[in-house]
Amino acid sequence: MIQSERTQRLHDIGKEYVTKGLGGKNFDAIPYHDEVILRAPINPGGAEQPMTGKENLRNQWWAPLPDLVSEVILIDSFVNQELTAVTVEFHCKINNPACTLRIVDRFEVDAEGKIVQQENFFDPRALTNP
């Protein structure tokens, strides 16, 4: 794959995660690797204790999201120089408690276009101390 194609593919992965995955409430639209690693401030152990495995993410992390997320607003995406990662910036409107999270998610993506690592960056206080 040439550089411009890889760059575009990474942008697409980040944007589709936001619009088709979260916004479309469709976990299967997210190209997770079977052994994906996720770090997020709202994980049970926080960002220091990552969740691992696609099915674990589906059953534990993703399960409440379709009911919680009311809207997503994509702002931009950024690809690293090595063409191994994409970062996406977006706003995520939550139903309960009603709030808007300002999120930046970083995805490491393998050669097959699968997300192998994800780290979510946002202030969780709007969720934990409404």
Order of alpha helices (4+ residues) and beta strands (2+ residues): alpha-beta-beta-alpha-beta-beta-beta-beta-alpha
